[in-house]
Amino acid sequence: MRRKAASRSLEKYRSLLLNARRDILASLGVKVQTLAEAARAGEEDLAQISHDEFVSLRLNGLDYQKLRMVDEALDRLAAGDYGVCLVCETPIPDKRLRAVPWARFCVACQEQTAGQIASDAARQLEPVRSAPS
């Protein structure tokens, strides 16, 4: 009986992931079409077009990143590793998986990982100190 419930739960997450994947792919298609249409605009609109392209390409990058995470989650689901934190290997709570079905980490490990990324980025932005002469 418990196995059947777990199977239904996994099917629910598979459905959420596949819907998210479909939505991301549809969004990418719209953005590409918008960029193609913008290329036909007049010369006086180049500054706005350049800005719009920048924003659209940045959003595309975020969508591709999200698509990769969704595909990875589908792979984990197929392998039987879905819903387990990749760092501490504890089960990710259902509440988190319902909110972010492609979650790779539990909340504590996600916060730790995000903090590490932020500190790495800050270190890269620090000015390079020259050696004393």
C-alpha positions, 0 to 999 in steps of 0.5 A: 500500500505504501509503495502505491502511495509513493508511486502516485506521489512520484507520478504527481512530481513527474507531471509537475516537472513535465508541465514546467518543461513544456512551459519553459520550452514554450517561453523560449520559443516566444522569446526567439520569435520576438527577437526575430521580429525586432531585427526588422525594426527601423534604425531609429529603434536600435537602442531600444532593440539592443536593450530588449535583446540583452534582456531577452537573452538574459532571460533565455539563459535563466530559462535554459538553466531552469530547463537543465534543472528540470531535466536533471530532476526527471533523470533523478526521478527515473533513477530512483534518486528524486527527492533526496538532497544531493549534499546531505542525502536526507529526503527533501520535504514534500512542501518544498518539492511541491513549490520547486519540483526540480529542487536539488537540495533541502532548504538548509543545504540550499541556503548554505550553497547560496551563501557559498556562491555569494561569498565566491562572487564577492571575492571575485569582485574584490580589487586585486591588491598589488604586492608591496614594492 
